[in-house]
Amino acid sequence: MTAMTPGSNIPLTAARVAVDVAAPVRLDVSGLLLGADGKVRSDDDFIFYNQPAGPGVTYRSGGGAAPDAILVDTGALPAGIERIVVTASPDAAGQTFQGIEPTATLRNADDGSVIATFTPPQLATETALVVVEIYLRNGAWKARAVGQGYANGLAGIATDFGVSVDDEPAAAPASAPAPVTPAAPAPVAPPVPSAPPAAPVDPRVAAPVPPAPTAPPAAASAPTGKINLDKGRVSLQKNQTVSLVKGGRPLLSQVRMGLGWEPAYRGKDIDLDASVIAYGPQRNHLDSCYFGKLSILNGSVKHSGDNLTGEGAGDDEVITVDLGRLPADATGLVFTVNSFSGQKFTEVAKAYCRLIDGTTGEELVRFDLTTAEPQTGVMMAKLIKQFSGEWEMTAMGEFVKSRTVRGMVKPAAQAL
């Protein structure tokens, strides 16, 4: 038996396997059949207690006495299906995984023998998890421990993989609540289609409403939402997110993040340092790329070098990221700017970041920093890899008291 860790994988030793997920509370366990594009073919590929059977995948209820399970017969899966993801969410509406430690057990479905176990670490406000995946690689089936958390419930997972979820809108309260900010690095569910799903939908899939944020109203009032690149260049406002997808295909190529600024007072140089901090799936720090370390992650992330004045038009510093060459465990990038000399951002004008297609030179996304605080560091933007393989960019504009990238590592991890 193998005890797996996040991101680890093992070859399957049986053609028919079962994955059950146990916890101190009752869990809903589901399975999704995904093609090469990381999406279901239709709602029929979402297997759960109310739709318990699909081609090669079956839901098995534990009846409350045993954990629910997803059974996968790799020999019976349709052509074109390359992944089966197994998900779990607490049965009680709105309950998170805080204090609840689920454990997935991978078994031989024929004799019940245990192949591997996996307990996702560091869970908090997640209300749903992609626990493990069964996937096809070079003609052989393997299993991978994932542990990807979602703050918007099973609905967030379902919609992220292309399942239609028809949620009944809640009645409007007497006074509008503050917009909700997810408490974990979870993907934002795309707009819910108005048409009903083709298959019956689990009534417990409806996304629970997380608690209102504790951030000041001014910071929380910025518009949110996710868009893609189909209509060309996107100009983001603080907290907005854009999916790096164009024409329905992920943008898995070389991109450049250009960062620029000007002195607020004419004739006064402003020496700022742009950096990028790379993180793994559990917000673990992998490495930092800055003027003192111009290349990280086997050359997939490179820095253009230090600009000492900020004068002149165009990008002051550029960080190039080859998304296709990033290591598999690099799932989050946070782009920061710091003032090593101690100058505050109230002395900076026209600070911005922009994402550029490294192949064509086309500007894809731009974020202009329109506010300033008397701090020495700012988190400008983040790139997050979704479990479906897509990358998303979110405008941040969050100020931090730190003159170096080293002091940004912890607050940037918390902001993922």
N, C-alpha and C positions, 0 to 999 in steps of 0.2 A: 504493500500500500504506500502511496506517495502523498505527503502533505504538501500541497501546492502553495505558492506565493503569487501575489499579483503579477500578471504578465507571463508566468511560467506556463509551459506547455508539455504535453506528453503524447506519445502515439497511442491510439486506441488498440487495446488487445482483444477487443470483441467487436463484432459487427453490430450487435444489438446492445445498447447501453441505456441505463436509466440514471437520471439526475434527480435526487430529492434534496429539498432545502428545509432544514429544521431550525427552529428558534423557540425561545420560551413562550412566544405567542403564536397564534394561528397566522399562517402566511398564505397568500394567494400565489401560486406558482404557474407560470405561463411559458410558452415556447413560440418562437417566430422562425419561419423558414425564409431565408434571405438568399437572393441571387448575387451575382458578381457586383452589382451596383449597391449592395448593402440595403436593399429594400425588399419588402414582400411583393409578390406578384399581384396579390389581391388580399382582401380582408380574410379570405379563406385560409391564408397562411398564418393566421394568429390563432394559436391553440391554447385554450384555457377551459375552465370548468364548464362553461356554457356552450363551448364548441370543442369537444374533447378529442376529436380525431381529425387528422389530416394525412396526406400522403407521406408515410414513413415516420410520422410523429404523433404521439398519443399522450393525452393528459390522464394521469391516474390519481384519483382522490385518495387521501389517507383516512378519510372519514372522521377526522378529528382525533383519532387515536394514533395516527402515524403521519409523517409529513407528506404533503402532496409531491408528485414527481412528474417529470417529463421523460417519456420513453422515446428513444431515437433508434430506428432501424436504418442504418446507413445504406444497406443494400436495397431498400425500398424507396429511397428519396428520389424525387423526379430529377431528370436531367436539368442542369442549370442551377440547382440549389447547391450553394457552396458553404452555407453556414446555418447552424441552428443556435439561436441564443436563448438561454434559459434565464428568466427574470423572476423576481420575487418582490412582493410588497405586503406590508401588514394588512390583515383582514379588516381591522378597525379603521374607520374613516379618519384621516388626518393624523394617524399615529406615525411617528418616525422610527428610525432604527437606533435612536439614542438609547443606549443601555441595553439594546437587544443585539445579541451576537449570533447571526445566522451562520449555519455551516452547511455547505453543499457536499453531498457524497455522490461520487460517480461509481456506479456499479455495473457489473456484467448483468444484463437483463435476464439472461437465461438461468444462471445459477445463484444470483444475488451476491456474489463475491465482490468485495470492495476493491476498486481500482485506485481511487484517489479521493482525498478530501480537500476542501478549501474553505477557510474562514476569512472573509474580507476584513481588513483592519481599519481602524480609525473612522468608524461610522459615527455620524452625528445627526444632522437634520434631514438626511435623505429619507424620502418616503417610498422609494422604489430602487431596485438594483438590477443591473445586468450582472448576473452572478458568474456564469461560465458560458463558454461557447464550444460547440462541436464544429470543426471546420475542415475543409478539404484543402490539402497542400501537396502539390506534385503527385496527385493521384492517390494519396493516402489520407485517411481521416485521423484527426488529432483532437485533443481537448486543451483548452486554454482557460486559466483562471483570470477573471476580469475584475469584478468588484467595482464597476462604474456606478456611481450613485446619481440619482435624479431627485431634485427637490420638488418637482411638479407631478409626482405620482406615476402610476402605471400609464396614465394618459401621455405623459412626456415621452416615455419609452415607445409606446405604440405609434404615436405620430412621428417620432424621429425616424422610425423604420417604415413609414408609409401607410400605416393602418388608419382608416377613417374612424374618428371618434366623435360621436354626436353628443355633445354636452348640453344639458338644459340650462339656459342662462339663469343665474340667481336674480331674485327680486332686488331692485335698487334700494339701498339703505337710505335713511333720511338724510345723512350727510355722507358724502363720498369719502371713502377711506384713502389713505395714502397709497400710491402705487407700490406693488409688492416687489421686493428685490430678493431673488433666491438666496438662501443661506448657504448653499453648497455649489461647487462648480458644475452646475447641471445645465444641459442644453435647454434653450427656450423652445417650447412647443410652437410649431408654425400655426397660422390662423386655422381655426376649425372650419371645415367645409359645412355648408348648410344642408347638403344632401345626406340622407341617412345612409349608414354603412350597408354594404351588400350582405354582410353576415351579422348574426346577433352579437351584440356588444355587451361585455361584462358591465353590469350597472355599477360595480365598484371601481371601474376604470376612471370614472370622473375624477379630475385632479382636485385634491383638497387645497383649500386656501391657506397658505402659510401665514404666520403672524406678521403684522405690520412691522416694517423696519424701524430700528431705533435711531437711524441717521436723522440729522436735522431736515426739516421739511424742504429747505431750499435745495439740498443735495438730492432729495428723493423725488423732486418734482420734474426732473428732466424726463423727456419722452423716452420710452423704451420700445423695443420691437425688433424683429429680425427681417431682413430683406436679402435679396441676392443681387448678382451683378448682371442680370439679364438686360436691364435698361441702361447699362453703361456705368460711368463713374458715379460713385456714391459719396455724398458728403454727410458725415455722421455728426450727431450731437452727443453730448455726454451720456453714457450708459446705453447708447444704441448699439445694436449688433448687426453685422452683415455676414451672411454665409458666402464663402468664397466658392460659389457655384455659378456657372454660366452655361445657359442652354441645357440645364439639367445634369451637367457633368462637373465633378469636383475639380478645382483648380490645383492640381498636384504638380506644380512646376516651380521654377525659381522665382522668388519675389524679393523685392528690396523695400526695406522700411527706411524712408528718408525722414530725418528729423531736422527741423530748422528753427531759428530764433533770431531776434535782433535786440540790440541794447535799447532799453526804454529811453535812455538819455543820450542824445547825439554826442559823439566824440568819446564815449566811454565803452571800452571793451567789455565783453561779457564772456567768460570762459566757462562753458558748460560741457558736460560729458554725457554722451548717449551710450546706453548699454542695453543688453537684452539678457534676461535671466531665464534659463531653461529648467523645466520641472517635469517630474514623472507623474504617473496617474494618481499617486497618493500625495500630491503636492510636495514631493521630495525634491530637494534642490539637486540638479544634475551638474550645472556649470553656469558660469557667467561670462559673457563676451563684452569687452570694453577696451578702452585705449591701451590698457596694459596687457591684454590677452586678445589678440585680434582674430583668433580662429579657435572654435570649439566644436565638439561633437563630430570629430573626424573630418573637419573642414566643411560641414554642411551649414555652418553659421559663421559668417565673416564680417569683420568691422573695417570700415574705411580708414580709420585713424582719427587722431584728435584735432579738433578745430579750436584754436586758442582765443578767437576774438568774437565770432558770431557775425562779423561784418560781411556784406555782400549778399547778392541774391542767390536763390536756390538752396538746396539742402546743405546744412552744415556738416552733418555726419550721416553716413549711410550704413545700414546693417543688411547684408544679403543673406537670405535664408533659402536653401534648397529643400523645399518641403518633401520632395520625393526621396531625398537622401538622409533625412533625419532618422536617427535610431528609433526603433519601434516604441521604446519607452519614453521618448520625448513627446509629451502630449500637451504641454503648455509653455508659451513664451510670453514674457511680460517685458515690454519696452519701457525703459526709464530714462530720465534725464536728471543729472545732479550737478550741483555747483560746488566743486571741490574747494574753490577759493572762499566760499561762504557768502557769495552774493545771493540775495533772495529773489524769488520769482516776481516780486513786485518791481524789480529792476529789469525785467525781461519783457519784450514786446513781440507780438506776432509769432508766438511759439506754436508749432504745428507738427503733425506727423502725417505721412502719406504712404500708402502701399502701392508699389509699382510692379507691373508685370516685368520680370527680369528678362524675358525673351523679346517682347515688343517695345518695352519702355513706356507703355501706356499706364497712366495713373488710374488706379482702380478705386481706391478709397482715400478720403482725406478727413482729418479731424483737426480743427483749429481750436486751440486753447483760448477761451474767451474770458476766463477768470484767472485771478492770481492771488496767492496767499504768501505771506512773509516766511516761506519755508525754503529749504535748500534742495529738495528733491520732489519729483513728480512722476507718478506712474501714468504714462501717456496712453498706452493701448495694450491689449493682450490678444494673442492668437491661441485658440483652444481647439484641439483636435477632438471631434465628436467620435463616438464609438462607431458610427456609420462610415467613418473615414473622411468626412468633410471637415474642413477647417472653418472656423468663425473668427472674425475680428470684432472686438468690442472696444469702443472709445471709453477711456477711464477718466483722466484728468483729476486724479487723486493726489493731493500733496502730502509729503512725508518730510519729517525732520531728519535728513540724512545727507551728508556731503559726498558719500561714496556709494557705489553699487552694493558693497558688502552690507550696508545698513538697510538696503531695500529688499534683501532676500526674504526676510520674515514677513513684512507687510505685503509684499507681492504674492507670497504663497497664500496668505489669508484672503487675498482679493480674487484668487482663482475661482 
